[in-house]
Amino acid sequence: MYTPTAYFQEEEGAIAALPLIQDVGKEADVALGVRLLNDAWLTGGIALAVEVERSSDGFQSGIGFDGDGLLDEAALLAWVGTGPNDHGYVVKWWDQSGKGNHFENPNGFSRSPIIVLSGSILRLSGSDDGNGNELPTVFFDGNTSGQGTYLDSPAIPATYDPEISFTADFLSYNSNGIMMSELQNGYIFGTYYQGHFSSANSSAGFFGSSNQPIARLYGIKQTPGDPIATSIYFGRGQGFNTSKIYAVNLSESINRLESGSSADPAAGTGPEFDFTIEAGFYAATSHDNFTIGRYPANPLYQRINISEIIRWSGSAAFDSASRQTCVENMASYYGIPF
């Protein structure tokens, strides 16, 4: 049984120093991960990472953490099985923030992302626990026929200025890919680029409430095995508003900001960059909840491995130092260069 302690080593390519929320020292509204993100989650009586449905009989069981705060892989395989026909689906991703914002799929296992395939735990290719072992991840299939896998939040009040952090590996750069979106078209992130720059291949980008392109991360490698750790602040207000993104493990840099059919160089030298969101691009009062793995209206799905995603509270008031701490904690844990 894991007990809260500063058990990690603080160095690149090794496990991070503390659970993410304790390291950053800020409050989160959503904290989904395949590792312990919040020491306080252990005291709430649940202390689970994922709810997994096994293919053998359709039964479900919660999987928690081992003695080091990592996903309990032994328990996961004991539950799902290790045979070629044994698969495990994440039907609920438990929210470790303590707010009860657990993500689920209303359609059950058939549309839920997968964590065990043919008796093997899926891994974030390119990650490293410091001993040469890749770490677990959750796979969203990005089915382009409109039947892809995804998870939805419960009712979460919208915030004008969310800070969202994640560790993920894009497996496909399809023009209709949406990794996450606030329901009814609030904040959006993905490889979607229809109607915008033809050079958008091999990139992911941010979009506003009415499909306005905001910023693109050029140079993300198209081949799997290059996960990124990033944190995004969506600024807001009247006129143009300074927003931030701190990202590591881009093969190049964030080098283009878009507005309609025009583009401007990104401000800053990285790994933190500034970008702007026009006030009309985002109207939080008309949106709430969000979904990962898709954009629900069309729908549009992203083929991607996601190992953790956090939406910080609107009152968390990240500064550049907090953003850097957050991303370096994720990068350290997953062995992502920074």
C-alpha positions as CSV (number, residue, x, y, z in Angstrom):
1,M,0.0,0.0,0.0
2,Y,1.4,3.4,-1.0
3,T,1.8,6.0,1.7
4,P,2.5,9.6,0.9
5,T,6.2,10.3,0.8
6,A,8.7,12.1,-1.4
7,Y,9.8,8.8,-3.0
8,F,10.9,10.0,-6.4
9,Q,14.2,11.0,-7.8
10,E,14.5,14.5,-9.3
11,E,16.4,14.3,-12.6
12,E,15.8,14.0,-16.3
13,G,14.8,10.5,-17.3
14,A,13.9,9.5,-13.8
15,I,10.6,9.4,-11.9
16,A,9.4,12.9,-10.8
17,A,10.0,14.4,-7.4
18,L,6.4,14.4,-6.0
19,P,2.9,13.7,-7.1
20,L,2.0,16.4,-9.6
21,I,-0.5,18.3,-7.5
22,Q,1.8,18.5,-4.5
23,D,4.7,19.5,-6.6
24,V,2.9,22.3,-8.3
25,G,1.0,23.3,-5.1
26,K,-2.2,24.3,-6.9
27,E,-5.8,23.1,-6.9
28,A,-7.2,21.1,-9.8
29,D,-10.7,20.5,-11.0
30,V,-9.8,17.4,-12.9
31,A,-6.8,15.1,-12.5
32,L,-6.8,11.9,-14.6
33,G,-3.7,9.8,-14.8
34,V,-2.1,6.3,-14.8
35,R,0.1,7.3,-11.8
36,L,-0.7,8.9,-8.5
37,L,-1.2,12.7,-9.1
38,N,-2.5,13.7,-5.7
39,D,-1.5,12.4,-2.3
40,A,-4.9,13.5,-0.9
41,W,-6.7,11.1,-3.3
42,L,-5.5,8.3,-1.1
43,T,-7.4,9.5,1.9
44,G,-10.8,9.8,0.2
45,G,-11.7,6.1,0.4
46,I,-11.4,5.3,-3.4
47,A,-7.8,5.7,-4.3
48,L,-8.3,4.2,-7.8
49,A,-6.7,5.2,-11.1
50,V,-9.0,3.5,-13.7
51,E,-12.1,1.3,-13.8
52,V,-11.4,-1.5,-16.2
53,E,-13.9,-3.8,-18.0
54,R,-12.4,-7.1,-19.1
55,S,-13.3,-8.7,-22.4
56,S,-13.7,-12.2,-21.0
57,D,-17.0,-11.7,-19.2
58,G,-17.8,-7.9,-19.2
59,F,-17.1,-7.5,-15.5
60,Q,-15.5,-4.3,-14.2
61,S,-13.0,-3.6,-11.4
62,G,-11.1,-0.6,-10.1
63,I,-7.3,-0.6,-10.5
64,G,-5.3,1.5,-8.1
65,F,-1.6,2.1,-7.3
66,D,1.3,0.0,-6.1
67,G,3.5,0.8,-3.2
68,D,5.4,3.4,-5.2
69,G,2.3,5.3,-6.4
70,L,2.5,3.8,-9.8
71,L,-0.4,2.0,-11.6
72,D,-0.8,-1.4,-10.1
73,E,0.2,-3.4,-13.1
74,A,0.1,-6.7,-11.4
75,A,-3.5,-6.2,-10.3
76,L,-4.5,-4.9,-13.8
77,L,-3.2,-8.1,-15.5
78,A,-4.5,-10.4,-12.8
79,W,-8.0,-8.8,-13.5
80,V,-7.9,-8.7,-17.3
81,G,-5.8,-11.7,-18.1
82,T,-2.7,-12.3,-20.1
83,G,-4.0,-14.3,-23.1
84,P,-4.2,-13.2,-26.7
85,N,-8.0,-12.6,-26.4
86,D,-7.8,-10.7,-23.1
87,H,-8.5,-6.9,-23.5
88,G,-9.1,-4.3,-20.9
89,Y,-11.2,-1.1,-21.5
90,V,-11.1,2.1,-19.4
91,V,-14.8,2.6,-18.7
92,K,-14.1,5.2,-16.0
93,W,-11.0,7.3,-15.5
94,W,-11.1,8.3,-11.8
95,D,-10.6,12.0,-11.1
96,Q,-7.9,12.4,-8.5
97,S,-8.6,16.0,-7.8
98,G,-11.1,15.1,-5.1
99,K,-13.9,17.0,-7.0
100,G,-15.6,13.9,-8.2
101,N,-15.2,14.7,-11.9
102,H,-14.7,11.2,-13.1
103,F,-14.7,10.6,-16.9
104,E,-16.8,7.9,-18.4
105,N,-18.3,6.7,-21.8
106,P,-22.1,6.5,-21.9
107,N,-21.8,3.7,-24.5
108,G,-19.8,1.3,-22.3
109,F,-16.7,-0.6,-23.3
110,S,-17.4,-0.6,-27.1
111,R,-16.6,3.1,-27.3
112,S,-14.2,3.3,-24.4
113,P,-10.4,3.6,-24.7
114,I,-8.2,0.6,-24.1
115,I,-5.4,0.0,-21.6
116,V,-4.7,-3.8,-22.1
117,L,-4.5,-5.4,-25.5
118,S,-4.1,-9.1,-26.0
119,G,-2.9,-9.6,-22.4
120,S,-0.3,-6.8,-22.5
121,I,-0.5,-3.4,-20.9
122,L,-0.3,-0.6,-23.5
123,R,2.8,1.6,-23.1
124,L,3.6,5.2,-23.9
125,S,6.2,4.6,-26.5
126,G,9.3,6.6,-25.9
127,S,8.7,7.0,-22.2
128,D,11.2,5.7,-19.7
129,D,10.9,5.0,-15.9
130,G,14.6,5.5,-15.5
131,N,15.3,1.8,-15.8
132,G,14.6,1.4,-19.5
133,N,10.9,0.4,-19.0
134,E,8.1,2.2,-20.8
135,L,5.2,3.4,-18.7
136,P,1.4,2.7,-19.1
137,T,-0.9,4.8,-21.2
138,V,-4.6,4.9,-22.3
139,F,-5.2,4.4,-26.1
140,F,-7.9,6.3,-28.0
141,D,-8.4,4.8,-31.5
142,G,-9.3,7.9,-33.5
143,N,-11.8,5.9,-35.6
144,T,-12.5,8.1,-38.6
145,S,-16.0,6.6,-39.3
146,G,-17.5,8.5,-36.4
147,Q,-17.4,5.6,-34.0
148,G,-14.1,6.4,-32.1
149,T,-13.3,5.9,-28.5
150,Y,-13.7,8.8,-26.0
151,L,-14.5,9.7,-22.4
152,D,-16.8,12.5,-21.2
153,S,-16.8,14.5,-18.0
154,P,-19.8,15.0,-15.7
155,A,-21.1,18.6,-15.3
156,I,-18.1,20.8,-14.7
157,P,-18.7,24.5,-14.6
158,A,-16.9,26.4,-17.4
159,T,-14.0,28.7,-16.6
160,Y,-13.0,31.6,-18.8
161,D,-9.3,31.0,-18.3
162,P,-8.5,27.3,-17.9
163,E,-5.0,25.9,-17.5
164,I,-4.8,22.5,-19.0
165,S,-1.8,20.1,-18.8
166,F,-1.3,16.8,-20.4
167,T,1.2,14.1,-21.4
168,A,0.4,12.4,-24.7
169,D,1.7,10.9,-27.9
170,F,-0.1,11.8,-31.2
171,L,-0.3,8.6,-33.3
172,S,-2.0,10.2,-36.3
173,Y,-2.1,13.7,-37.7
174,N,-5.5,13.5,-39.4
175,S,-7.1,16.7,-40.4
176,N,-10.2,15.9,-38.3
177,G,-8.4,15.0,-35.1
178,I,-9.5,16.5,-31.9
179,M,-7.8,15.4,-28.7
180,M,-10.0,17.3,-26.3
181,S,-12.7,19.9,-26.4
182,E,-15.1,21.7,-24.1
183,L,-18.5,20.5,-25.1
184,Q,-20.3,22.8,-27.5
185,N,-17.1,24.2,-28.9
186,G,-15.3,25.9,-26.0
187,Y,-11.5,25.3,-25.8
188,I,-10.3,22.8,-28.3
189,F,-6.9,21.1,-29.0
190,G,-6.0,18.6,-31.7
191,T,-4.5,18.0,-35.1
192,Y,-7.6,19.4,-36.8
193,Y,-6.7,21.8,-39.6
194,Q,-9.5,21.8,-42.2
195,G,-10.0,25.2,-43.7
196,H,-6.7,26.5,-42.4
197,F,-3.1,26.3,-43.4
198,S,-2.2,23.4,-45.7
199,S,1.1,23.3,-44.0
200,A,-0.6,22.2,-40.8
201,N,0.4,18.6,-41.3
202,S,2.6,17.2,-38.5
203,S,1.3,19.7,-36.0
204,A,-1.3,20.2,-33.3
205,G,-3.2,23.4,-32.6
206,F,-5.6,25.4,-30.4
207,F,-9.0,26.6,-31.5
208,G,-11.5,29.1,-30.2
209,S,-15.2,28.8,-29.7
210,S,-16.1,29.3,-33.4
211,N,-13.3,27.4,-35.1
212,Q,-10.8,30.3,-35.0
213,P,-7.3,28.9,-35.3
214,I,-5.1,30.3,-32.5
215,A,-1.8,28.6,-32.4
216,R,0.0,25.5,-33.8
217,L,2.8,23.4,-32.5
218,Y,4.9,22.8,-35.6
219,G,7.5,20.1,-35.7
220,I,5.8,17.4,-33.5
221,K,7.1,14.2,-35.1
222,Q,4.6,12.1,-37.0
223,T,6.0,8.8,-35.8
224,P,4.8,7.4,-32.5
225,G,7.3,7.3,-29.7
226,D,7.8,11.1,-29.2
227,P,5.4,12.0,-26.4
228,I,5.1,15.6,-25.3
229,A,4.4,17.2,-21.9
230,T,2.7,20.5,-22.1
231,S,0.6,23.0,-20.1
232,I,-1.6,25.6,-21.8
233,Y,-3.2,28.7,-20.3
234,F,-6.1,30.1,-22.2
235,G,-6.2,33.9,-21.4
236,R,-9.4,35.9,-21.8
237,G,-10.9,39.4,-21.5
238,Q,-11.4,42.3,-23.8
239,G,-9.4,42.6,-27.0
240,F,-6.3,40.5,-27.3
241,N,-5.1,38.6,-24.2
242,T,-1.8,37.1,-23.4
243,S,-2.0,33.3,-23.1
244,K,0.8,30.8,-22.5
245,I,2.0,27.4,-23.5
246,Y,4.9,25.5,-22.0
247,A,5.8,22.5,-24.0
248,V,8.8,20.1,-24.1
249,N,9.9,17.4,-26.6
250,L,8.9,19.3,-29.8
251,S,11.3,18.5,-32.6
252,E,11.3,22.2,-33.4
253,S,9.3,25.0,-31.7
254,I,6.0,26.7,-31.7
255,N,6.6,28.8,-34.7
256,R,3.2,30.0,-36.0
257,L,0.2,31.7,-34.6
258,E,-2.9,31.8,-36.8
259,S,-5.8,34.1,-37.1
260,G,-8.1,33.4,-40.0
261,S,-5.8,33.1,-43.1
262,S,-2.9,35.0,-41.6
263,A,0.0,33.8,-39.4
264,D,2.5,35.5,-37.1
265,P,5.7,34.2,-35.5
266,A,5.2,32.9,-32.0
267,A,6.5,35.2,-29.2
268,G,9.3,33.9,-27.0
269,T,12.1,31.5,-27.4
270,G,10.6,28.5,-25.6
271,P,9.9,26.2,-24.0
272,E,7.3,28.8,-22.9
273,F,5.6,30.8,-25.6
274,D,3.0,33.6,-25.6
275,F,0.0,33.6,-27.8
276,T,-3.2,35.7,-27.9
277,I,-6.9,34.9,-27.9
278,E,-9.3,37.5,-29.2
279,A,-12.1,38.0,-26.7
280,G,-14.7,36.8,-29.2
281,F,-12.9,33.5,-29.7
282,Y,-14.1,32.0,-26.4
283,A,-17.3,32.5,-24.5
284,A,-17.2,30.4,-21.4
285,T,-20.7,31.3,-20.2
286,S,-22.2,29.2,-23.0
287,H,-20.1,26.1,-22.4
288,D,-19.5,23.5,-19.7
289,N,-18.1,20.0,-19.4
290,F,-15.4,18.6,-21.7
291,T,-14.5,15.4,-23.5
292,I,-11.2,13.7,-24.4
293,G,-10.5,11.8,-27.5
294,R,-13.0,13.6,-29.7
295,Y,-15.0,16.7,-30.7
296,P,-18.6,15.7,-30.1
297,A,-20.6,17.7,-32.6
298,N,-19.4,16.3,-36.0
299,P,-17.9,14.1,-34.4
300,L,-14.1,14.2,-34.8
301,Y,-11.8,11.7,-33.1
302,Q,-8.0,11.7,-32.4
303,R,-5.8,8.6,-32.5
304,I,-3.6,9.2,-29.5
305,N,-2.1,7.8,-26.3
306,I,-2.9,9.9,-23.3
307,S,-1.3,9.2,-19.9
308,E,-2.5,12.1,-17.9
309,I,-4.6,15.2,-18.3
310,I,-5.3,17.9,-15.7
311,R,-7.6,20.9,-15.7
312,W,-6.5,23.2,-13.0
313,S,-9.0,25.4,-11.1
314,G,-9.7,28.8,-12.5
315,S,-8.4,30.2,-9.2
316,A,-5.1,28.3,-9.4
317,A,-3.4,31.4,-10.9
318,F,-0.5,29.7,-12.6
319,D,2.6,31.8,-13.2
320,S,5.5,30.8,-15.4
321,A,7.3,29.1,-12.5
322,S,4.2,26.9,-11.8
323,R,3.8,26.1,-15.4
324,Q,7.4,25.0,-15.7
325,T,7.2,22.9,-12.5
326,C,4.1,21.2,-13.8
327,V,5.6,20.3,-17.2
328,E,9.0,19.3,-15.8
329,N,7.2,17.0,-13.3
330,M,5.4,15.2,-16.1
331,A,8.5,15.1,-18.3
332,S,10.6,13.7,-15.5
333,Y,8.1,11.0,-14.7
334,Y,7.8,9.9,-18.3
335,G,11.5,10.3,-19.2
336,I,10.7,13.1,-21.8
337,P,13.8,15.2,-22.6
338,F,13.7,18.8,-21.4
